[in-house]
Amino acid sequence: MDYGVREPVRLGRTQLLNGRFLGWAEWGPADGIPVLVCPGAATSRWLGFGGGIVDSAGIRLISVDRPGLGASDPAPGRTLSSWATDIRHFVQERALRTPSAVGFSQGAPFALALAAGRVVNAVAVVSGSDELAHPRFAHSLTPQVRGMVDAVAAGADAAEASFADFGSADALWDLIVTTSPEADLAVYTDPVFEPSFRRAMDEAFSQGPAGYARDTVLAMDRWPFDPADIAVPVDLWYGQQDTSPVHSPDLGESLARMIPTATRHLFPDAAGSLLWTYSEAVLRTLLGHVR
């Protein structure tokens, strides 16, 4: 089956005002409507989606490596707020006007930080991680995730070191294939998709595990913005078969109530790989907000 994974059309690195570089990959026409991608945990710019759609829809899909992952320079101690600042400069340097954003899995809080910082004009959260440290999830996290949240609350530096000790492309791949439902395994182990996924993970760890560890700290900590203050359209996309313990425990139900501009889309036959199985719906809905 074609899950829309294609080789990037353009690759590059852009220098920010502070001298650091952010690595990126692009698909679609260079003069298309810009859509920024915040990839999932432990992956990089290499793993795109919607390959059969972006050209015909006129989308310039731009996946950006977060600092310390892939081709982006490290930024020790970075935050969700500093990510929004980085992307604001990135957008200015590349003359992207006001883009929209897609946040997949652990990329969701990074995409929402862009919305809260008024860097983007619309957001699609797909199988997104929620604010797991929020009190509304105090009794609904798995013991392992609760332990990660508590570890960050007790001391972010020690937790970050612990996450780095675990982090590797092979360890994360093994975790994915042993915990994913059949609906996701059909995608992730597809003979075309799997090599692309594995390459994206390998590149994410090309500088070591520090970038992944910092991402994980930010995903397990409280958000530095109030979702109620987000004013741009937000679509929350979830599959009812999604079993990931680090995605939203209630599949975006409470987050949709917190964000005044949110619309929740729930699919009974989908799981966590929704980004690749419903990519056309995600992208065309996003375009509907910005056209």
C-alpha positions as CSV (number, residue, x, y, z in Angstrom):
1,M,0.0,0.0,0.0
2,D,1.2,3.6,-0.7
3,Y,1.5,5.5,2.5
4,G,2.8,8.6,0.9
5,V,6.4,8.3,1.9
6,R,8.7,9.9,-0.7
7,E,12.3,11.1,-0.9
8,P,12.6,14.8,0.0
9,V,12.7,17.1,-3.0
10,R,14.9,19.6,-1.3
11,L,17.2,19.4,1.8
12,G,19.0,22.2,3.6
13,R,20.1,24.0,6.7
14,T,19.1,27.5,7.7
15,Q,21.1,29.7,10.0
16,L,19.2,31.5,12.8
17,L,20.0,34.9,14.2
18,N,21.8,33.3,17.1
19,G,24.2,31.4,14.7
20,R,22.7,28.0,15.1
21,F,21.5,26.0,12.1
22,L,18.2,24.2,11.7
23,G,18.1,21.3,9.3
24,W,15.0,20.8,7.0
25,A,13.5,18.7,4.2
26,E,10.9,19.8,1.7
27,W,8.3,18.2,-0.5
28,G,6.0,19.8,-3.0
29,P,6.3,23.0,-5.1
30,A,8.8,25.6,-3.8
31,D,6.1,28.3,-4.3
32,G,3.4,26.2,-2.6
33,I,1.4,27.0,0.6
34,P,3.9,26.4,3.5
35,V,3.1,23.7,6.0
36,L,5.7,23.0,8.8
37,V,6.0,19.5,10.1
38,C,7.0,18.8,13.8
39,P,8.0,15.2,13.6
40,G,7.3,12.5,16.2
41,A,9.7,11.4,18.9
42,A,13.1,10.2,17.9
43,T,12.6,10.9,14.2
44,S,13.9,13.5,11.9
45,R,13.2,15.6,8.7
46,W,13.5,12.5,6.5
47,L,10.1,11.0,7.2
48,G,7.5,12.9,5.3
49,F,3.9,12.1,4.4
50,G,1.2,12.9,1.9
51,G,3.6,12.3,-1.1
52,G,0.7,11.7,-3.5
53,I,-1.1,14.9,-2.4
54,V,1.3,17.8,-1.8
55,D,2.0,18.5,-5.4
56,S,-1.6,18.4,-6.6
57,A,-2.7,20.4,-3.6
58,G,0.0,23.0,-4.0
59,I,1.5,22.4,-0.5
60,R,5.1,23.1,0.3
61,L,5.7,20.6,3.1
62,I,8.7,21.5,5.3
63,S,9.9,19.1,8.0
64,V,12.3,20.7,10.5
65,D,14.7,18.9,12.8
66,R,14.5,20.1,16.4
67,P,17.7,21.2,18.0
68,G,20.1,18.4,18.6
69,L,18.4,16.0,16.3
70,G,19.3,15.2,12.7
71,A,20.9,18.2,11.0
72,S,20.0,20.8,13.6
73,D,22.6,22.2,16.0
74,P,22.1,21.5,19.7
75,A,20.5,24.1,22.0
76,P,21.1,22.8,25.6
77,G,18.3,23.7,28.0
78,R,15.9,24.6,25.1
79,T,12.2,24.9,25.8
80,L,8.9,24.9,23.9
81,S,9.0,28.7,24.0
82,S,12.5,28.8,22.6
83,W,11.4,26.5,19.8
84,A,8.7,29.0,18.9
85,T,11.4,31.7,18.8
86,D,13.6,29.5,16.6
87,I,10.8,28.9,14.1
88,R,9.8,32.5,14.0
89,H,13.4,33.3,12.9
90,F,13.4,30.3,10.5
91,V,10.2,31.6,8.9
92,Q,11.7,35.0,8.5
93,E,14.9,33.8,7.1
94,R,13.2,31.6,4.5
95,A,10.4,34.1,3.7
96,L,7.7,31.6,4.4
97,R,5.0,34.2,5.1
98,T,2.8,32.7,7.9
99,P,2.8,28.9,7.6
100,S,0.5,26.4,9.1
101,A,1.8,23.4,11.1
102,V,1.4,19.7,11.6
103,G,2.5,18.1,14.9
104,F,2.6,14.3,14.9
105,S,2.8,12.3,18.2
106,Q,5.5,14.0,20.4
107,G,5.7,16.8,17.9
108,A,2.2,17.9,19.0
109,P,3.3,20.2,21.9
110,F,5.9,21.8,19.6
111,A,3.3,22.5,17.0
112,L,0.9,23.9,19.6
113,A,3.7,26.1,21.0
114,L,3.9,27.6,17.5
115,A,0.2,28.3,17.7
116,A,0.4,29.8,21.2
117,G,3.4,32.0,20.0
118,R,1.4,33.2,16.9
119,V,4.0,31.8,14.6
120,V,1.5,29.8,12.5
121,N,-2.0,30.3,11.2
122,A,-3.5,26.9,11.8
123,V,-2.4,23.5,13.4
124,A,-3.2,19.9,12.8
125,V,-2.4,17.7,15.8
126,V,-2.2,14.1,14.6
127,S,-2.1,11.2,17.2
128,G,-0.6,13.9,19.4
129,S,1.0,13.7,22.8
130,D,-1.1,15.7,25.3
131,E,0.1,17.7,28.3
132,L,0.7,14.5,30.3
133,A,1.8,16.3,33.4
134,H,-1.5,18.2,33.6
135,P,-3.6,17.3,36.7
136,R,-6.4,16.1,34.5
137,F,-4.3,13.0,33.7
138,A,-3.2,12.3,37.3
139,H,-5.0,8.9,37.3
140,S,-5.0,7.9,33.7
141,L,-1.3,7.4,32.8
142,T,0.4,4.0,32.6
143,P,2.8,3.4,35.4
144,Q,5.8,3.8,33.1
145,V,4.6,7.2,31.8
146,R,3.6,8.3,35.3
147,G,7.2,7.5,36.4
148,M,8.6,9.6,33.6
149,V,6.4,12.6,34.4
150,D,7.2,12.3,38.1
151,A,10.9,12.0,37.3
152,V,10.9,15.3,35.4
153,A,8.9,17.0,38.2
154,A,11.5,15.8,40.7
155,G,14.5,17.0,38.7
156,A,14.6,17.7,35.0
157,D,18.4,17.4,34.7
158,A,18.5,13.9,36.3
159,A,15.5,12.8,34.2
160,E,17.1,14.1,31.0
161,A,20.3,12.0,31.8
162,S,18.1,8.9,32.4
163,F,16.3,9.4,29.1
164,A,19.6,9.8,27.3
165,D,20.8,6.5,28.7
166,F,17.8,4.7,27.2
167,G,17.7,6.6,23.9
168,S,18.8,5.0,20.7
169,A,17.3,4.3,17.3
170,D,17.2,0.5,17.9
171,A,15.7,0.8,21.4
172,L,12.9,3.1,20.2
173,W,12.2,0.9,17.1
174,D,11.9,-2.2,19.4
175,L,9.5,-0.3,21.6
176,I,7.4,0.7,18.7
177,V,7.1,-2.8,17.2
178,T,6.4,-4.5,20.5
179,T,3.7,-2.0,21.7
180,S,1.9,-1.0,18.5
181,P,-1.5,-2.5,17.5
182,E,-1.9,-4.4,14.2
183,A,-3.3,-1.4,12.4
184,D,0.0,0.5,13.1
185,L,2.3,-2.5,12.5
186,A,0.8,-2.8,9.0
187,V,2.1,0.7,8.3
188,Y,5.4,0.7,10.2
189,T,6.6,-2.7,8.9
190,D,5.5,-2.0,5.3
191,P,8.5,-2.8,3.0
192,V,8.6,0.7,1.7
193,F,7.7,2.6,4.9
194,E,10.0,0.7,7.3
195,P,13.3,1.7,5.7
196,S,12.2,5.3,5.6
197,F,11.1,5.2,9.2
198,R,14.4,3.6,10.3
199,R,16.5,6.0,8.4
200,A,14.7,8.9,10.0
201,M,15.3,7.4,13.4
202,D,19.0,6.8,12.6
203,E,19.5,10.4,11.6
204,A,17.7,11.7,14.6
205,F,20.4,10.0,16.8
206,S,23.3,11.0,14.5
207,Q,24.5,13.5,17.2
208,G,23.8,11.1,20.1
209,P,20.8,10.8,22.4
210,A,20.8,14.3,23.9
211,G,18.3,15.8,21.5
212,Y,15.8,13.0,22.1
213,A,16.3,13.2,25.8
214,R,15.6,16.9,25.9
215,D,12.5,16.4,23.7
216,T,11.3,13.8,26.2
217,V,11.7,16.1,29.2
218,L,9.6,18.8,27.4
219,A,7.0,16.2,26.5
220,M,6.7,15.1,30.2
221,D,6.7,18.5,31.7
222,R,4.0,21.2,32.1
223,W,3.5,23.3,29.0
224,P,4.7,27.0,29.3
225,F,1.5,28.2,27.5
226,D,-2.2,27.9,28.2
227,P,-4.1,26.0,25.5
228,A,-7.1,28.3,26.2
229,D,-5.1,31.2,24.7
230,I,-4.6,29.6,21.3
231,A,-6.6,31.6,18.8
232,V,-5.8,29.9,15.5
233,P,-7.8,26.9,14.2
234,V,-6.6,23.5,15.7
235,D,-7.7,20.1,14.4
236,L,-7.1,17.2,16.6
237,W,-6.9,13.8,14.8
238,Y,-7.0,10.5,16.6
239,G,-7.7,6.9,15.9
240,Q,-9.7,4.9,18.5
241,Q,-7.3,1.9,18.0
242,D,-4.3,4.0,19.1
243,T,-2.7,2.3,22.1
244,S,0.4,4.5,22.5
245,P,0.8,5.4,26.2
246,V,2.5,8.7,25.4
247,H,-0.3,10.0,23.1
248,S,-3.3,11.7,24.6
249,P,-4.8,9.4,27.2
250,D,-8.4,10.5,26.2
251,L,-7.6,10.8,22.5
252,G,-7.8,14.6,22.6
253,E,-11.2,14.8,24.2
254,S,-10.3,17.1,27.1
255,L,-7.7,19.1,25.0
256,A,-10.5,19.9,22.5
257,R,-12.5,21.4,25.4
258,M,-9.5,23.5,26.5
259,I,-8.7,25.0,23.1
260,P,-11.5,27.3,22.1
261,T,-10.7,26.9,18.4
262,A,-10.3,23.1,18.3
263,T,-12.2,20.5,16.3
264,R,-11.7,16.9,17.2
265,H,-11.8,14.1,14.5
266,L,-12.0,10.5,15.8
267,F,-11.8,7.5,13.6
268,P,-12.9,4.0,14.8
269,D,-10.8,2.1,12.3
270,A,-7.5,4.1,12.7
271,A,-4.6,3.9,15.2
272,G,-1.5,5.9,15.8
273,S,-0.3,5.9,12.2
274,L,-3.1,8.2,11.2
275,L,-0.7,10.7,9.7
276,W,-0.1,8.3,6.8
277,T,-3.5,6.6,6.6
278,Y,-5.5,9.8,6.6
279,S,-3.0,12.2,5.3
280,E,-5.2,13.7,2.6
281,A,-8.0,14.5,5.1
282,V,-5.4,16.1,7.4
283,L,-3.8,18.3,4.8
284,R,-7.0,19.3,2.9
285,T,-8.7,20.3,6.2
286,L,-5.6,22.3,7.1
287,L,-5.7,24.0,3.7
288,G,-9.3,24.9,4.3
289,H,-8.3,27.1,7.2
290,V,-5.6,29.1,5.3
291,R,-7.2,29.6,1.9
